[in-house]
């Protein structure tokens, strides 16, 4: 099912749909979703779409549950999702953590300032140039920044890493 704000990627590819499983009662199908950020305006639509898809597949009873912890991270975006973002003209986010870092839930969470993304390290999704410039911290949605390629002169969204 496509993301309501970026229809070229699925909610599974974005890591929003985290799990489908049988609930503790052994009968109910439980879909676990996590918002990209706490104020994401698309979450009610995503919840409704997941429920409609489960109902259309005759997979009742079902429950759609929003889980906030661990918090969503752009590291959950699949490689296929990153490729679709790039093909759509959105620069995919850079990796925030080492691969599988979020799988180890036994480690304490440490809050430290993240180094700012250098504009020259964000590749243009159209021509591949890293000769780019941030124009605005916010673009078409709060989770993206607006950049411009200084080689092909095209503006593009950059999906900010979280």
N, C-alpha and C positions, 0 to 999 in steps of 0.2 A: 504494500500500500504506500502510495507516495506521501512525502511530507507536504503539508498544506502550503508552506511558504516557499519550498524549493522542490517543485514537483518532479524533477529529474532524478531525485534520490529517494529511496524508500526509508521509512522510519526504522527499519532493521539496519540498513546501511549506515544510518546516522547514529545508531546505537541507542535510540530512544526506546524502541521495543527491545527490552532486555531479555525477556524470557516468556515462554509459553509452557505451562506445566499443568499437571493435575493437582488440584488443591488437596488439603489434608483430608477432606471428606471422601476422597476417592472418586468423585463424580464431576465436580465443577472444574471447568477449564479456567485457569487463571492466567491472564496476560499482565505482565509487569512492564510498566512504562516509567521512564524517568525524563523529566523536562530538561532541555538544554540549559535553561537557567530558571530560577524560581518564578520569574514574572513572564514566562513565555506565553504569549497570548494564543498560541495555537494548541495548547494542551487539551482544552475542552473539545476542540474539533478532532484531535488525534484520538482521544478517548472514545468519542462518538464513532469515529471511523473504524476503530478496532472492534468495538461492539457490533457494529453493522456487518463487518466482515465475518465475525464469528457466527452471528445469527444467520447470515446468508449461506454459510457453509453447514448449517444445521448442527453447530457445535454447542448446543445449550445443554445444561446451564453453564453460564460463564460469568466471570467477574473480571473487570479491568481495574487494576490497582496501580496507583501512582506511588512510587517509592523514591524518596529523596536522598537516601544514603545507601551506598556512597554516591556522591554527587556526580552527575554526568561530566564527562571530559571529552574533548575532541579526539583524544586518543582512541575512543571507541568507534570512530568512523572507520569503516572497512576500506580496504584498498580499492574495491570496486566503487564505493561511494566517493572516494577521493578522485578517482578517474572521471566519474560522472560530473562531479562539481567542476573539474578542470575543463571538460568538454563543453559544459554549459556556460563557461566564461567566469567562473568563480575560482579564485586561487584557493586550493584546499589548505587547511591549517597545517602548520608544522607540528612535529611530534613534541609533546610536552614532557613526557617521561620515557624512561627506557622501556622497551617492549616487555609486556607482561608485568609492569610495575604495579598496575592496579589490581592484578590478580591476588597479590599478597595482602590480604586484609588484616593480617596479624601485626603488621608494622604500624607504629604510631604515625599519625598525620602531622607534618611539620609545616607551618606557614612561614614562608620566606619570600621576599620580593623576587619576582620573576624578572629576568633581564628583558628589556624591551626588545621587540623584534626589529632588527635593523632593516630599513626599507630596501636596501640592496639585496637582502636575502629572500625577499618575497618575489617569486618568479611570476611573470605575466602568464596567465593561462592561454593567451592567444598566440604569442610569439616565443615564449620561453625566456625572454630576457629578464635578467635580475636587476636591470637598470630601471628601478621603479621608485615611486615617491608616494608617501601617504598624504592624502588630501584631507581626510577626515577620519576621526576615530570611530565614527558611526556611519553606516551606509544604509541600504534599504531595510535592514533589520538591525537590532542592537548587537547581534552576535557577529556582525560583519563590519569591516572597516573599508573605506573607499580609497583606492589606490589609482595611480595613473602610470602607464608604462611610458618611459621617456624615449624609447626607441620607436615603437609603433604608434605612440600617442593615444592609445585607447584607454579609457577608464575601465576599472574592474573592481569587483568586490573581493575582499580577502576574508575568508572565514577565520575569525580570530581564535587562537588556541586557548583552551581553558583546561 
